[in-house]
């Protein structure tokens, strides 16, 4: 009977752990969503679409509708208290910060819309890249911080076709969230699409036997 009593207590502790785990999931649903960015995935599919601007094909963002969608505000709010310890692998960290950079770059536009260019938000002495963009994991971040202090240190040159500068000449905002599981394929696809764009990535001069590449390739 003593053994059975200990077994019952063990089961009880296990049951309490399960109940507590369910309680955490129900109480903090945003953490799971923020990890895989399912809400961002829905938003880009809803508000980003192919369009031609001055003869250049881009993935255009409907900034007005995105700004007015509560789901976007909710996503930005959840990132403020995101538990950074959840990012255990290099791929999960890389996918996370690419998504965060794009979300905050888009937020910078929606916060100041309408603007012709994201660069118009800043000034010579206070460029937009070094302005406060948002809070992530309890820490205030700028786009410059994320790109140069985090992403560049991950030694992945393909990040520059994944993060957006909200400009026609930049790589397109991908119409899905980046995930650790598909990250390499997604980055390869972004690079391929960028290089195939004569107006953005690469232009061939067959007569002069020259290849013109985007200045992005100078950054690594």
N, C-alpha and C positions, 0 to 999 in steps of 0.2 A: 504493500500500500504506500510505503514511503517513496518507492521508485515512481509509482503512478502519480503521486502528488507532485514530485519534481517535474515529471513530464508535463503535467497539466500547467505548471507554472511556466515552463519553457514555451509551451504553446501559447499561453496567455501573453507572454512578452512578445512573441512573434506576431501574434494577432494585433497587439497594440502598436507594434512597429508598422505593420501594414496600414492600419487605420490612420496613424500619424502621417504616413507617406501620402495617403489619399487626401488627407486634410491639407497638406502643403500644396499638392497639385491643384486642388480646388480653390485654395486661398490665393495662390500666385500663378494663375494660368499663363500669364504673359511670359514667364521665363522660358517655358518650352517653346512658345511661338517665336520668341525673339531669337532662340538658338537656331532654328531652321528658317526663320524669316518667312513663314507661310503668309503672314499678313502683308509683308512687302511684295511677295510674289503675286498676291491678288491685286494689289494696287498698281503695279507696273503693267500687268496684263490689261487692267481696266483703263488706265490713263496714259499709256504710252503706245503710239502707233506710228507706222511708217509714213513719211511725208517728204516732199521735195521743197527745199528752200533755196532760191537762187540757183536752181539746177543741181543742187547737192542733195542726195538722198540721206535722210536722217531718221532717227527714232524720236519723234516729237513728243513732248510732255504737255498734257493739258493741266497747266499749273493752277488755273482757277478752280477747276473741279477737284483736283487733288487737295488743294488748300482747304476746301470746304468739306472734305470727307473726314468725319470723326475718327475713322480708322487710322488715318495718317497721324493725327495728333496723339492717338493712343499709342501707336508704335514708338513715336519719339519719346513719349513719357515713360514707357517701359524700359527704354534703353538707359534712362537716368539711373536706375537702380539695378541694372543687369549684373548678376554675380559673375565676375570675370573668371573665377575659379572653375567654371563649367567648361572653359575652353582648354581642353587637355592636349589636343594634337596640333601640330603645325598647320595642317590643312584647315582645321576648324577655326583657328585663330586668323588665318589668312582670309578665308571666306567671310568670317565675321567682320573684319575691318574693311574689306572691300565694300560689303553691303552698307556698313555704317558710314563710310566716306560718301557713298552715293546718296544715301538718305539725307545726310546733313548738307550736301551740296545742293540737292533739290530743295531742302527746307530753306536754305539761304535765299534761293530764288523766290519761293512762295512768301517768305517773310517780307520781301521788298518788291513784290510784283505790283505793277509791271516794270520791267527793266529790259533794255536791249541786250545786255550782256551781264554775266555775273561779275565781270570786272568793274562794271559801273557802280557796284555796291560799295567798293572800297575807294581808296585814294592812293596817291603816290606814297604818302607817309604811313598810310594804314591800309595795305592791300587786303582784299577780301579774304585771301588765304590765311591771314594771320588774325582775323577777327574771330571772336568766340562763335563757334558754330552750334554747339550743343553739349549736353552733359551725357557722358557714357560711363557707366559703372561708378558713378559718384564723382567723376572728375571732369572738369570743364575741358573741352577739346576744341582745337582749331583744325581746319582742313590741312594746314601746313604740318601740324603735329602728327596727324594720322598718316599723311603721305611720307614725310621725311623721317620722323622719329619711330614710326612703327612699321609701315609697309616696306619701305626701302631696305630696312634692316633684315627683312625676311629673305633677301637675295632671290627674288622672283621678278625678273624683268617684264614678264607679261602683265604685271599689275597695271601698267600704263595704258593698256587697251581695255582695261576693265573699269578703272575709276574715271569718272566723267568730270569735265570742267564746265558743263552746261554751255557749250559753244558749238556752233555748226561744224567747225573744223575738227572738233574732238572726236574720239571714238564714241560710238553710240552707247546710250544707256541700255543695258541688256534687258530684254522683256521677260525676265525671270530673275529670281534671287539666286545668288551663288550659294552652293552647298559644298561641304567638305567631300561628299561622295562623288560629285560630278565636276569638281573644281578644275582639274587638269583639262578635261574635255571642253569645258566652258571657256577656259582661257585660250585654248587652241582655236576654238571657233571664233572667238572675238578677234584674235590676231589674223585669222584667215579673212574675215569680213573686212577688217580695217585695211589690209594690204590690197584687197580686191577693189577698194574704192579709189579711183584715180584722183578724186578731189581731196582725199584725206590721207591715205596711207602711202601709196606708191604709184608713181607715174613713169611709164616707159617712153623714152624718146628713141624710137627705132632708127630713125635717120642719123641722129647724132650719137647713137649707141651709148645712151646714158640712162641711168636709173635715178629718179628723184624720190627720196624718202622723206617722210614727215620728220620734223625736228624732234618728235618724241623719242626717236631712236638715238638721239644724242644724250639723253638723260641717264642712260645706264652704260 
